[in-house]
């Protein structure tokens, strides 16, 4: 009986030591809550960066649209210029295209 009790005690001590080692190893490990918090932080930063990038792209699109409109206005003004000059000088030769 004493031998059985000694073996049981050895097993209990081994399990206790093993549990203590696992606790020490797990102290530095991240928990599920830590990982979720980090992931949420990354998502927030990513959304902020994407919004900033979308605004930047939209600004460039607006500038390109303004340039395009300016070019269209210039083409229209040049076409109209020829018509206005012809009203004053009807004998002017045709412009070479």
Secondary structure as GFF3:
##gff-version 3
##sequence-region A 1 97
A	DSSP	alpha_helix	2	27	.	.	.	ID=ss1
A	DSSP	alpha_helix	32	88	.	.	.	ID=ss2
###
